[in-house]
């Protein structure tokens, strides 16, 4: 494609692969350009519409005065996506490109489908080596650091096995604009993405090199541990693992980016989406019976509380121990009931016994009197009855 004009600036962009394939955007490391991905391209274009670009200050892209920041480089990537009409892309970035990928995951996660962060870090523990490198380039130019950087980027074994590949990278370093490299060094030196990367919610694969002195494997592991569900793989390489072990690197990338959604990431948000509404209904149904049981239990517990004013009274009068107070209250209530019955029994005979004797005498007297009266009144009654008749 060549130069892509964005405002007053231009970026070197190459697009390859089927037009209807998922888009994969590649972001280069510090001091290289889009050609660093040469070993991966034959396999990647079988699966993706690959978009490669030279980062600001590198290759044939704009090399404005610095210093740069990772946020600035991240906005460049978004501008390229917008200019190409790409709503969402898969991301593959190595070293500085992996740092830009972390920024995108945190600030523009909706534009990233999946991301591979290779041989990278969320921060640089020591700024002194970067300051020394900047001073060296300012004084002697990029050619003065090319071999030193390659010694850090490749193991001695690989340098002896494939010097041609090493020289290709050294050539990229030597042709990178001095001021572009210095400005990008400042961006890497000053970044700290450790907190914001925790907000990443897209499927992520972190690749590290066991023998990488530039971004040691523990720093890569730290990124993977910070992103829920992130996958991690480590190769026996130095910094540019895509060149030192191209087959293994490419296979890991393709496998991750083409895997089914559930395989690509075990992150919690994906699990929630996978369960869907049915799981929510089941959970709601599972919660409701528990709520009902809780109400019943509370009702059972509250019932004794209503009946037990007598229990509260003794509890207040008695000591702190509730057990003896309740027993004492129970005994008192029993004694009270017994006393009530006894008193009822004592009082009832006292009132009724004399009454019965007196009433018996009165009844006998009344009967006698009634008989006499009946005897006297009988004739009168008869007379009255006859008169009535």
C-alpha positions in Angstrom: 0.0 0.0 0.0 2.8 2.4 0.8 2.2 5.8 2.5 -1.1 6.4 4.3 -1.8 10.1 4.9 -3.3 10.9 8.2 -3.7 14.7 8.7 -0.4 16.3 7.9 1.5 13.1 8.8 2.1 9.9 6.8 2.7 6.3 7.9 4.2 3.4 5.9 1.5 0.7 5.8 1.4 -2.7 4.0 -1.8 -4.8 3.7 -1.8 -8.4 2.6 -4.1 -11.4 2.8 -7.7 -12.2 1.8 -10.0 -9.2 1.9 -12.7 -11.1 3.7 -10.4 -12.6 6.4 -10.2 -11.3 10.0 -7.8 -8.4 10.3 -4.5 -8.8 12.1 -2.5 -5.7 12.9 1.3 -6.0 13.5 3.3 -3.5 15.5 7.1 -3.6 15.4 9.7 -3.4 18.1 11.9 -0.4 19.0 14.5 0.2 16.3 13.0 -2.1 13.6 10.3 -1.7 11.0 7.4 -3.7 9.5 9.8 -6.1 7.8 10.7 -7.7 11.1 7.6 -9.8 10.6 8.9 -11.4 7.5 9.2 -15.0 8.9 5.6 -14.9 10.0 4.0 -13.5 6.9 3.7 -16.7 4.7 1.6 -18.4 7.4 -0.3 -15.3 8.7 -1.7 -14.4 5.3 -3.4 -17.8 5.1 -5.7 -16.9 8.0 -5.8 -13.1 8.2 -5.9 -9.8 6.4 -2.6 -8.6 7.7 -2.0 -4.9 8.3 1.7 -4.0 9.0 2.9 -0.5 9.6 6.2 1.3 10.6 5.7 2.9 14.1 6.3 6.6 14.4 10.0 7.5 14.2 10.8 4.2 12.4 11.2 2.9 8.9 9.4 5.2 6.4 6.8 6.6 8.7 6.7 10.1 10.1 9.6 10.8 12.4 8.5 13.9 14.3 10.6 15.4 17.1 10.1 13.7 20.5 9.9 12.7 23.1 7.1 10.3 22.3 4.8 8.5 24.7 3.1 5.0 24.6 -0.2 6.9 24.5 0.9 8.8 21.5 2.0 5.6 19.7 -1.3 4.0 20.6 -3.3 6.9 19.1 -1.3 6.5 15.9 -2.5 2.9 15.7 -6.1 4.0 16.2 -5.7 6.7 13.6 -4.5 4.1 11.1 -7.4 1.8 11.9 -9.8 4.7 11.5 -8.3 5.7 8.1 -8.6 2.2 6.9 -12.2 1.8 8.2 -11.3 -1.0 10.6 -13.7 -1.1 13.5 -11.9 -4.0 15.3 -8.6 -5.9 14.7 -6.6 -8.6 16.2 -3.3 -7.3 17.6 0.3 -8.7 17.5 3.0 -6.5 19.0 6.5 -7.3 20.1 8.5 -5.2 22.6 7.4 -1.6 22.0 4.6 -3.0 19.9 3.5 -5.1 22.9 3.5 -1.9 25.0 1.3 -0.2 22.5 -1.0 -3.2 22.6 -1.3 -3.0 26.4 -2.3 0.7 26.0 -4.9 -0.2 23.4 -6.4 -3.0 25.6 -6.8 -0.5 28.5 -8.0 2.6 26.5 -9.6 1.1 23.4 -10.5 -2.4 24.3 -13.6 -2.3 22.1 -11.3 -2.0 19.0 -9.3 -5.2 19.9 -10.6 -8.7 19.2 -7.6 -10.6 20.6 -4.1 -9.5 21.4 -0.7 -11.2 21.4 1.9 -9.3 23.5 5.3 -10.7 22.8 8.6 -10.1 24.6 7.4 -7.0 26.3 6.9 -5.3 29.7 4.5 -3.0 31.5 7.3 -0.8 32.8 11.1 -0.4 32.8 12.5 -1.0 36.3 15.7 1.1 35.6 15.8 4.3 33.6 19.6 4.6 33.6 20.4 2.2 30.7 17.9 4.1 28.6 19.4 7.4 29.4 22.8 6.0 28.5 21.6 4.7 25.2 19.9 8.0 24.3 23.2 9.8 25.0 25.1 7.3 22.9 22.8 7.7 19.9 22.8 11.5 20.2 26.6 11.4 20.1 27.5 8.6 17.7 24.3 7.7 15.8 22.4 4.4 15.5 25.3 2.6 13.9 27.2 2.8 17.2 24.6 0.7 19.1 23.5 -1.8 16.4 25.8 -4.7 17.3 25.3 -4.2 21.1 21.6 -4.3 20.7 21.7 -7.4 18.5 23.8 -9.1 21.2 21.0 -8.5 23.6 18.3 -9.5 21.2 19.7 -12.9 20.1 21.4 -15.7 21.9 25.0 -16.5 20.9 23.8 -19.8 19.6 21.4 -18.2 17.2 23.9 -15.6 16.0 26.3 -18.4 15.1 23.5 -20.5 13.4 21.8 -17.7 11.4 24.0 -14.6 11.0 22.0 -13.5 7.9 18.9 -13.1 10.1 20.9 -11.2 12.7 22.3 -8.9 10.0 18.9 -8.1 8.7 17.8 -6.8 12.1 21.1 -4.9 12.5 20.4 -3.2 9.2 17.0 -2.0 10.4 18.6 -0.6 13.5 21.3 1.3 11.5 18.7 2.9 9.2 16.2 4.0 11.9 16.2 7.8 12.2 18.3 8.9 15.2 15.8 11.4 16.5 12.9 8.9 16.0 14.7 6.2 17.9 15.7 8.6 20.7 12.0 9.9 21.0 10.7 6.3 21.1 13.4 5.3 23.7 11.9 8.0 26.0 8.4 6.6 25.5 9.6 3.1 26.6 11.7 4.5 29.5 8.9 6.6 30.9 5.9 4.2 30.6 4.2 2.5 33.5 1.2 0.4 32.3 1.0 -1.9 35.4 -2.2 -0.5 36.7 -4.1 0.2 33.6 -3.4 -3.2 32.0 -5.4 -4.8 34.8 -8.6 -3.3 33.1 -8.0 -5.4 29.9 -10.9 -7.6 29.2 -10.0 -9.1 25.9 -8.4 -12.5 25.2 -4.6 -12.1 25.6 -1.6 -14.3 24.9 1.7 -13.3 26.4 4.9 -14.6 24.8 8.2 -14.4 26.6 11.8 -15.5 26.1 13.6 -17.5 28.8 16.9 -15.8 27.9 15.6 -12.3 27.1 17.7 -9.6 28.9 15.7 -6.7 27.4 12.3 -7.7 28.7 13.0 -10.7 31.1 10.4 -13.5 31.2 9.3 -12.5 34.8 8.1 -9.2 33.4 6.0 -11.0 30.8 4.6 -13.3 33.4 3.7 -10.3 35.4 1.5 -9.0 32.5 -0.2 -12.4 32.1 -0.9 -12.5 35.9 -2.4 -8.9 35.7 -4.9 -9.8 33.0 -7.7 -12.2 34.0 -7.6 -15.3 31.8 -4.5 -14.4 29.9 -2.5 -17.2 28.4 1.3 -17.4 28.7 4.0 -19.2 26.7 7.8 -19.0 27.0 10.4 -19.9 24.4 14.1 -20.6 24.9 15.1 -17.4 23.1 16.4 -13.9 23.7 14.4 -10.8 22.8 13.2 -11.3 19.2 11.6 -14.7 19.7 9.7 -14.4 16.4 13.0 -14.5 14.5 15.0 -16.9 16.8 12.2 -19.5 16.8 9.9 -18.4 13.9 8.0 -21.7 13.5 7.1 -22.1 17.2 6.3 -18.4 17.5 4.0 -18.4 14.5 2.3 -21.6 15.5 1.5 -20.2 18.9 0.1 -17.0 17.5 -2.1 -18.7 14.8 -3.4 -21.3 17.3 -4.4 -18.6 19.8 -5.9 -16.2 17.3 -7.9 -18.9 15.4 -9.0 -20.9 18.4 -12.8 -21.0 19.4 -13.8 -18.2 21.7 -13.9 -20.4 24.8 -10.4 -21.8 24.1 -8.9 -18.5 23.4 -9.7 -17.1 26.8 -10.8 -18.4 30.1 -11.6 -15.0 31.5 -14.6 -14.4 33.7 -16.6 -11.9 31.5 -16.5 -14.5 28.6 -17.8 -17.2 31.0 -20.7 -14.9 31.9 -21.6 -14.3 28.3 -21.4 -18.0 27.5 -23.9 -18.9 30.3 -26.4 -16.3 29.1 -29.9 -15.7 30.3 -30.7 -19.3 31.2 -28.0 -19.3 33.9 -29.3 -16.1 35.3 -32.8 -17.6 35.5 -31.4 -20.7 37.2 -29.5 -18.6 39.6 -32.6 -16.5 40.4 -34.7 -19.6 40.9 -32.0 -21.1 43.1 -32.0 -18.0 45.3 -35.8 -17.7 45.7 -36.3 -21.0 47.7 -33.5 -20.0 50.0 -35.2 -16.7 50.6 -38.5 -18.5 51.5 -36.8 -20.9 53.9 -35.1 -18.0 55.5 -38.5 -16.3 56.1 -39.9 -19.5 57.6 -37.0 -19.9 59.9 -37.2 -16.3 61.0 -40.9 -16.8 61.7 -40.2 -19.8 63.9 -37.6 -17.8 65.7 -39.9 -14.8 66.2 -42.8 -16.9 67.6 -41.1 -17.7 70.9 -40.0 -14.1 71.2 -43.7 -13.0 71.3 -44.7 -15.6 73.9 -41.7 -14.9 76.1 -42.2 -11.5 77.9 -41.9 -13.6 81.1 -38.5 -14.7 79.9 -37.3 -11.2 79.3 -38.3 -10.1 82.8 -36.2 -12.6 84.7 -33.4 -12.0 82.2 -33.3 -8.3 83.2 -33.5 -9.0 87.0 -31.0 -11.9 86.9 -27.3 -12.0 86.2 -25.7 -11.9 82.8 -26.2 -15.6 82.3 -29.4 -16.2 80.5 -29.7 -19.9 81.1 -30.3 -19.8 84.9 -32.5 -16.8 84.4 -34.8 -18.7 82.1 -34.8 -21.7 84.4 -35.6 -19.5 87.4 -38.4 -17.9 85.4 -39.7 -21.3 84.4 -39.7 -22.4 88.0 -41.4 -19.2 89.2 -44.1 -19.6 86.6 -44.6 -23.2 87.6 -44.7 -22.2 91.3 -47.1 -19.4 90.5 -49.4 -21.7 88.6 -49.3 -24.2 91.4 -49.9 -21.5 94.0 -52.8 -20.2 91.9 -54.3 -23.7 91.8 -53.8 -24.2 95.5 -55.2 -20.9 96.4 -58.1 -21.6 94.2 -58.6 -24.9 95.9 -58.3 -23.3 99.4 -60.5 -20.4 98.7 -63.2 -22.3 96.9 -63.9 -24.7 99.8 -63.8 -21.8 102.3 -66.5 -20.0 100.5 -68.5 -22.9 99.2 -68.3 -25.3 102.1 -70.2 -23.1 104.6 -72.5 -22.1 101.9 -73.4 -25.7 101.1 -74.1 -26.5 104.8 -76.2 -23.4 105.3 -77.9 -23.9 102.1 -78.6 -27.5 103.0 -80.2 -26.4 106.3 -82.1 -23.7 104.5 -83.2 -26.1 101.8 -84.5 -28.5 104.5 -86.2 -25.7 106.2 -87.6 -24.4 103.0 -88.8 -27.9 102.0 -90.6 -28.2 105.3 -92.0 -24.7 105.0 -93.0 -25.4 101.5 -94.8 -28.6 102.5 -96.7 -26.7 105.2 -97.5 -23.9 102.9 -98.5 -26.4 100.2 -100.7 -28.1 102.6 -102.3 -24.8 103.6 -102.5 -23.4 100.1 -103.7 -26.5 98.4 -107.4 -26.0 99.0 -107.1 -22.4 97.9 -105.3 -23.5 94.7 -108.0 -25.9 94.0 -110.7 -23.3 94.6 -108.8 -20.9 92.4 -108.5 -23.6 89.7 -112.2 -24.3 89.9 -113.0 -20.7 89.8 -110.8 -20.4 86.8 -112.5 -23.2 85.1 
